[in-house]
C-alpha cells in the first residue's frame, strides 16, 4: 500500500516505538499522523496531530474513531508491562497488561475497522513481540498478553480481509525503550522496528520479524518443544 499521502493513527505515540512509528510515517510522506496519547495538552510532537486516546477507555476509543475518520493506517502500539512473577505477587499488573495490550488493541481495531473500510481497506498494524510465541520467565503475564494479542491479530486478519484491509503483525525481541530499561540483554533500536514495518506496508507483507532472535523463534515453532526452550 501507499504511505505517501496517507492519514495514519499511532496509539501510544508519545515515546519509544510509538514515537518512532509516527516519525517514520511522516518520513515516508504521510499527509497526517494522529498521535494517540493520554494527555494531548502536554504532548509535543512536531508534525503530529495529538488525539486523546486511552485505549482502555471505550468512550475515548469511540470518540477517537469519530475524530480521526480520515485514517487509512492504524498502528496499535500502546502497551505496558509490570505484571507479577509467576509464583508470587498480586495479579493487578497482569490484569493491566491484558487491559492495555489485548483488550485495548481489540477495542481500537474494532472501532476503526469501519473507518478503514471507508477508505478502501487500508492497513491495521499491531505491535506484537517475540513473546507472542515463547514464554518469558521474567515477564510471564506480559508474554501471555502478547500471545493473546497475536491470536487476536490473526482473527482480525481473517475478518478484515473481506474489506481489503492489510493486517500486519510486528514481532521483535527487546527494544531499547523505557519498557525494557531494566533488561540487561541485547536490544534493537525503535527506529529499526519502525523502518521494517514501513517496508512491510509498502510491500503488503502481513508479518514483520524485526531481529534475528525473533526470526529464530518463529522458525523453531515447527520443531520440538524442548528445543524451543532449551536455552531459556
Order of alpha helices (4+ residues) and beta strands (2+ residues): beta-alpha-beta-beta-alpha-beta-alpha-alpha-beta-alpha-beta-alpha-beta-alpha-alpha
